[in-house]
Amino acid sequence: MRKLLALVLVIMFASGCGVLYRQPIYQGNLLDKAAVEQLQQGMDKRQVMTLLGTPSIRDPFHQDRWDYTASRRTGRSGPTDVKNMTLFFENEALAKWEGEYYPEEDSELAKTMAQFGNLAKDKKKGGR
């Protein structure tokens, strides 16, 4: 009887591990809000890439369109939330941009991960 009780307790604890906290899983480009706010019409592709990084999707058939896609899912069976920001170029210059992105997620994720020591220390704050 005691072995059965111990086995039931172990199974309950093992199955409940993901019940208390489910970390969100991000994939794709997490764009910084300050970088997106610096976008200006007329910027060339190199300037845009310096601000936002390499686009997730750069279609070889539509070279004047860049897509920055990011997704977030919480837990294994949670719904996936996808946001897409699209930039359009005309004559190698940024013409317009539209769509959504996670504006604060990158900084929030950095704060969370800094608690666990997974990120490099900021040199300005006396780190390594």
Disulfide bonds with the S-S distance in Angstrom:
none
